[in-house]
Amino acid sequence: MTALLPQPRRIDSERAAGYTLTSTTRISADPALVEARRWLQQVLRPATGLDLDTRDLSSVDPESGERGIRLLLDPALGAEEYRLHIETTGVAITAGAAAGAFYAAQVLRQLLPVEAYRAATIRPNTAWTLPAVSIEDAPRFGWRGVMLDVARHFLPKADILRFIDLIAMHRLNVLHLHLTEDQGWRIEITRYPKLTEVGGWRRESQRGPVRDAPGDGRPHGGFYTQDDIREIVAYAHSRHVSVVPEIDLPGHSQAAIAAYPELGIGVDEHGRGGPELEVFTRWGINPNVLNTEDSTVEFFINVLDEVMDLFPGTHIGIGGDECPTEQWRDDPRTQQLVRDRGLNDVHDLHGWFLNKLSTHIVARGRKPFGWDELLEGDPHPDSTIASWRGMTGARSALARGFHVVSSPDDQVYLDYRQSELPEEPIQVGTPLGVARVFAFDPVPEGATEEERALVLGGQANIWTEHLDGVRAVDYAAFPRLCALAETLWGSDASFPEFEARLRQHLSRLDALGVEYRPEAGPHPWQQRPEIPGRPSDPAERAAHIAELVANIRLTP
């Protein structure tokens, strides 16, 4: 049988001949599952050259004997659960809801010859035969995600839509878009047009990760209009992918300060003053942070209102990571705000500011989503925590009753180098190959049953300081995202068994034009020997992370 990714939990192969799609094959569906039916027709008609007409089940005469491909609803199944049964007379997909039917349709496509992933018929005489098989399946985790940083290097809308198709193919269901940074603001906010007019562009980019790296002298920028965002969200929704936006605050905000200087340190109590900054052209942690005036809180409440109007999902990202406090410490006006608000010191301003925004998000029926730095204070009780500095944040959040999405950098940061090979392009981080991603478990070791229930799932993060376009993102993401999909879906496969399936699965990525990293190492055109890297040693990185999480409280 064709190698499936992720591997379903239960597969019963049968010895009888399978079912062959022909010009008379019809796809019928329960009215609640018509989106999955429509998607299956849209992807298979160009590749197979077959009509594959669609209809509702209510229009099919049960006495006609016509089977074809049927999508049936069974509310007793979970929303993402499905059963797929193939025999000589046809195909039956039974699902608890539209998501389960869509995942079953993805599996059906995988069971066909690899040419089913082409956008046109390339071999007219191909036998489009499905093996006789019964599959019962459901995912282990509800949050199976990937974060894509479009702020450091902008990806045009078409590349985002393509990426959504690729993650949906692997039954990943969350796309976390990192939309704002020191180096660029990527979402149109109609109330504050300078966020994109000014903040959407930088004059150059740092060329590589070394601290004294030169600039490349090349302007870079771009942003998504609100209609672009609506299209991305709708496209993702039709593929059962939830898009989580992130507006990173109060650090990583120089692009916003460049657009509206009154947001920076140096304003007086009347909102006058502010720094003259450009959109940041360097990588790394930036000392320039937002002030915490009430007017700045109001500014970002207005921003988040527009964001929430565009993104209908449950979670709204507020960042919270890597916020230096030196400017707050040295600014007399900020010190006055600390005293006026009855805070202990400037470190408390981080939680104060984010809790103000979180309260507003919750009032609108959503959940704040932030990095594990939130745990250095007292996050809003409805917060969901993304644990990125190892699993310390996950353990702390679970002990304190917060929902968790695990994304530890040493296991699922896909911008990290993939091996010790010197040919790896622009090397950063510790070596992180397919096997290590496959071994990732979002549940911290030793978690109680009550704590396990708070783990929503996991996600990989793709930061793009050194990924300047879709080809570089392809190389970083695949095939490691295939391994992530496998472990988050929850198969019991061993790595050697997965690796054998992955080698077959790569032919599907080839058909789709994905420029993944080859098993033996990068192709010559995927290497970047002209740009020095800055790799880190695993032991040194672990020691550094231990220092970073020292202020996280591990008990309620």
N, C-alpha and C positions, 0 to 999 in steps of 0.2 A: 504494500500500500504506500501511497505517496507520503513522504515525511511531512508532518504537520508541526507548525509553530504558532503559538505555544501548543504543547502536547495536551490533548484532552485527557480528562481523568479516567474515563472508561471507554474503551474501544473494543467492540466485538466484531471481528472480521468473519465474513461468511465465505463459503466456497463457491456459491453460485455466481454466475456471471453478473456483472454490474449493469448499470443503466447508461445508455448512450443518448446524448442529446442529438436531436434531429431537427429538420425544418418544421416538423409538426409539434415539437415540444411546446407546451404552454406553461406559464408560471401563474398559478392562482394563489390567492391569499385571503385570509380573514381581513376584513376592513381595518382592523387595528394594526395590521402588519404590512400595509401597502408600501411604506417607505423602503423596507427591506426588499420587497419584490421589485420595486422600481430601481433600486440600486443594483440588484443582481442583473436585471435586464440591461441597464446602462453600461455595465462593465463587460458583460459577456457578448453582447451583440456585435460590437466592432471586432473583437478578437476571433469569434467563431464564424461570423458571417451568417448566423442563423437568426430568424425573426424573433423567436422566443417571446411571442405575444403574451400580454398580461391580462388578467381578469380577476375579479373578486370571486371567492368561493361560491357566493350566492348565485352566480351566473353559470356555474358548472352543473350539468345534469349528472347526478350521482349514478344514474343507470347507464350512462354512455360508456363506462369503462375507461374513460380518459383519465390518466394519472398525472403525467408530466411531473412538475415540481410544485408541491403544495406546501403552503405556509399556514400552520394551524396554531390557534391560540389555546393555551391551557393555563388559566389563572392560578392553578395549584402549584405551578413552577415559579421559581424566583424570577425577578425582572431580567437578570442576565443569564438565566439558565436556559438550556436548550437540549433537545434531542434530535438527532439526525439519523434517519433510516433510509438506506438506499437498497433497492432490489431491482430485479429485471424490469418490473412494470412501472417504476418511477421513484420519486424522491419525496419523502415526507419530513418536513421540518416542523417540530412542535416547540413552542417557546412560551415563557411566562409573560413576556411583553416584547415591545419592539426591539429593545436592545439585544435580547437573547436571539431573536430571529436574525438580526443583522450579523451577530457573531457566527451563527450557523451558516449564513450565506458566505461569510468569509472563508469558513472551513470548506464549504462546497467548492469554492473557487480553487482552493489549494489542492483539492482532490483531482482536479482536471489537469491535463497536460500543461506544462509551464507556459505554452503559448497563450494560455488564457490571460496572462498578464501583459500581453501586447495590446497596443491601441488600434491595431488593424490586423486583418487576416493575412498571415504570411505563408501558411501552408494550407491551401483550400481543402486538401484531402485528409486533414487530421481527423482521427476518430475521437470525438469528444466524450470519452467513456469514463464514467465514475465507478469506482470499485464498490462491490456490495459490502456494506458495512453498517453497523449501528453504533452510534456515539451518544453518550450521555455526559453532559459537562456543565460546569458552573465555576466561576472564579473564586479564588481564596480571598482576595482583597477587593474592596470597592473602589479604592483610589490607586489606579495604575497609571502613573503619570510621568511626564517629562517637562522640565522647565527649559524654555528656549529664550536666551538673552538676545533681544533684538535692539537693545539700547546701545551696547558697545559697537556692534556692527549691524546696521539695518538690513533686514531681509525684505524684499518687496512682497506685496500681497500674494502674488502667484506662487512664490516659494513657500509661503505659509500654508496655502491651500494644499500644495503638494505634500508638505510635511504632515499635515493632518491625515491625508490619505495613507501615508506610510505608517503612522502610528496606529491608525484604525485597523489597518491590515494585520497588525500584531495584537489586536484587541486591547491596546492601551486606551484609556478613556479620559485622561485629563491632560490638557495642554496649559501649562502655567507660562504666561507671557510676561517676561520682565521688560516693562515698557519705558522705564525712566532710569536715568543714571546721571552721574557727573558729565558723561561724554555725549549725552543726547536725550531728548524728550521726544517720544515716538507716537503720541496719541493726541489728536486734535481735541482741544478744550475750547469750546466756542466763547466762553466767558473771558478767557485769558489767551488771546490769539498769539501773543508773543512767546508763549511756551514752545510753539512749533516754529514760528517765524524766526525767532532768535535761537531758542534752545534746541531746535531740530538739526542744527548744522555745526560742525566744528571745522577749523581751518586745516587741521592735519591730525594724524594719529601716530602714537608712539610705535616704533618699528621693532617689535619684539619685547620680551619681558625683562631684560636686564635693566638695571636702574638708570644707567647712563645711555640707554638706547636713543638714537636720534629720532627725530620726527620724519615722516615720509613725504612731507610737503604737499600732500594731496587732500583737498577738502572731502569731507564725508558727511552724509546726512540722509534724511528722509523721515517720513512719518506716515501714519495711517489716518486718513480722514474718518469721520464718524461713520460714513457710509461703508468705508472699507471694513471697519470694525464690525458693523452689522452683518456684512457679508461673511466675514470670517466666522463669526459666532453662529450664524445660520448654517453655514457649510459644515462646521464642526458638529452642530447639533444633529444634522441629518446623518452623521456617522457616529453618533452617540459618544462624542467627545465634548466634555465640558471645558470651556475656556476660562481660566482663572487669571484676571488681570493683576499686575502688581505695580503700584506706585511706591517707589522705595523712599522712605522717610525715616528720620530727619537728616540722616547722612546721605551720601551718594546723590546729592541734590544740586550740584553746581550748575547744571544746565538750567534749572528753574531760577536760580539766583542770578545767572547771567541775563535771563529774560526779564526778571523783576527784582532788581537789587534790594528793594525794601524787605525781601525775604531773608536776607543775609544778616550776619552779625555786624553791628555798628549803627543800627537805627536807634533813634531816641524814643521816648515814650509817646511821641506824636507821630511815629512812623516815618520820620525824616532820616535821610542818610542811607547807608547801605554800601556795600563794596562794589567796585567796578571790576567785574570778572568776565572772562570769556568762557564759553563752553570748554570744559576740561579736555586737554589733548594728551594727557598722560594716563597710564594705568595705575592701579594700586589704590590704597586708602588715602582719601583726600581730607585735609583738615578743615576745609570750608563746609560748614553745616548750616542748616536753617536756624534762624532765631525762633524763640518760642512765644512771641507776642500773641495776644489774643487775635490780632488781625491776621497773623500767619495761620493760626488754627482755622479761622473762618475761611481763608483762601483755600486751604486744602479740603475743608468740608465741601466747599463749592465744587472743587475738582472731583472729589469722590462722588458727589451727587451725579455729575455727568457720566462718570465711569459706571456707576451702578445702573444708570438708565440704559447703558449700552450692553452691559454684561449681566444677563439674568440669572447666572448661577449662584450657588449658595455662598461661595467664598470670595472675599475681596482682599487682595494682598496689600499690606502696608509696609512691608520690608522690615525695617528696624535693625538691620545688620550694620556692623562696622561703622559706628558713629563716634568719632573722636569727641572728647569733651573739652579740649584745651581752649578753644575759642570761647566757650561758655565760661570757663574758669577765669579767663583773663578779661572778660567784658563786664564793666561796672553795671550796665543796664541789666544784663542777665543775672548778675548777683542780686540785684534788687528784686527781680522777679522770683528768685529762689526764696528770698525772705518774705515777700508778699504772699506767696502761695504756701508758706509753712513747710517747705521742703527741707530735707537735711542738707543737701549739697547739690551741685550741678548734675551729678549722676542721676538724681531722681527726676530731672527734667525729661529724660528719654522716655521713661514710663508715663510721666504725666502727659506729655504731648501725644503719645500713641494711644493712651487710654481715652483722651478726648475724642480722637478720631474713631476709635473702636466703639465708643458709646453711640456715636452717630450711625455707624454702620449697623450696629445691632438694632437701633431704633427703626431702621429701614428693613428689618427682617433678614439681615445677612450675618455672616460670621467673619470676623477679622482673621486673616491668615498672615503669620509673620515668622521670621527666622528665630532661632533659639536664643538670640540675645534678649528677646522679650522676657525670658526667664530670669534674667539678672534683676528684675523687679517683680512687680505683681501685675501680670497681664489681665486684661478684661476676662472675666470668667468664661465667656463664650468664645474665646480665642482658640484657634487651631495652630499648633506649633510645627514648623518644619525644622527638624533636627539635622543640622548640616555639619557641625563640628564634632564628628564622631557620633556616638550614641548617648553621650551624657545628657544632651537636651531631651532626648526621647525618654530616658529613665526619669529625669526630673519632672517632665511634663506629666507622665503617667502617674507618678507618685502624688502629684498635685491635682490630678483629676482633669487634665486637658486632653483633648484629642490630638493625635500625633500623625504626621506624615514624615517618615524617615527618609533622609537623603544624605547620608554621611559622605563626606568628600572623598575619603580613602576607598570607598566602594562603588560610588555611582556618579562621580564627577567626570563626565565624558569629555571634557576638554583636557583632562590629564593625559600624559603620554601613555601609549599603549604597550610599551615594552622598553627594555634597556637598549634596544638597537640604536646606534648613533644616527640612523637614517630617519628616525621619527621626526616629523616636522615640528619646529618651534616647541621644544620640549619644556613642559611645566609639570609640576606636581610629582607624585609618586607613580611608579608603574601600575597600570590598571588595565589588565587584559580581560578577555571574554570570560575566562574561568573565574576571576574574582567577582565580576558582576553577577555571574550565575550563582555564586555562593551567597549573595546578599539576602538577608532576612530582615524585613522591617521591624520585627518584634524583638526587643532587647532580650538578651539572655537573662533568665531568671524572672521574667515578668509573670505576675499572677494572672489568673483567669480574668479577673476584673480589669486588670491593666491591658491585657490582650484585646479586650473588647473595645478599648479606646484607640487602638492603632487602626487608622483608616486605611493605611497601605504605605506605599513608597513611591518615590520618583527619582529619576536621574536628572541631573542638572547639566546644561550645556552652556557654559559661559563663552562669550565670543570675542574676548580681547584679541585673540590670535586666530580667529576663524572669520575671515573677511568675506565669505560668500557661501553659496549653497554647496559648492563642491567640497569646501573644507568642512562644512557641517556634516555632509554625508560621511566623510572619512571619520570624523569624530564619533558620530552616532552609531554607525553600523559596521560590524554586526553586534556591537555591544548592546544596543537597544533590543535586539532579538533575545539576548540572554536575560535582560531585565524583564521582558514580556513573559518569558518562560517562568521565572521565579515568582513574579507577582501574580500570574494566573494560578500557579500553585501545583504544577505537576510534580510527581515523585521521581522523575527521571534522574539518573546519574549523569555526571558531566560527560563521560565518554559517549553515552547514548545520545545526549543532547548534541554533542559535537558532530556526531555522524549525521543527525538530521539537519543540523545547521549547514553542513557542506552541501547537502542537496537543496536546501532552502535558498542558498545564494543564487541559484539560477533564476529564481523569481526576482530577486533584486537586480540581477543583470537585465532581465526583460524589462524592468521598470526604469532602467538607466540610473540606478543608485551607485555612486562611486565610493563603495565601502572600502575599508582597509582589507587587503588580502591577508590570508593567514600567515604567509611567509614574510610579510613586511610591506611597507609602502611601495607603490610604483614610483618610478623616477619622477614623474610629474606631480606626485603627491608630497614629495620631499621639499624642504625649504632650507637648503644648506647655507643660504646667504644671510639667514637671520639666526643669531645665537639664541639658544634656549636657556632656561634656568631651572633645571630639574631639581627635585628635592629628594633627600634620603628618607625612607619610611620611618626610621627611628627618630630622626630629627623632626620630621613632620609631626609625629605622634607627640613628641615632647612640646612642640609649639602649640598644638591643639590643646594639650593639657593645661598650658598657661592661659589660653584664651577662655577656657570654660571654668576657670577657678572661681569666678563670681556667680556661677549658676547655683541656685539653692536646690539641693537634692531632696528636701523634705517639705511637706505641706506647711 
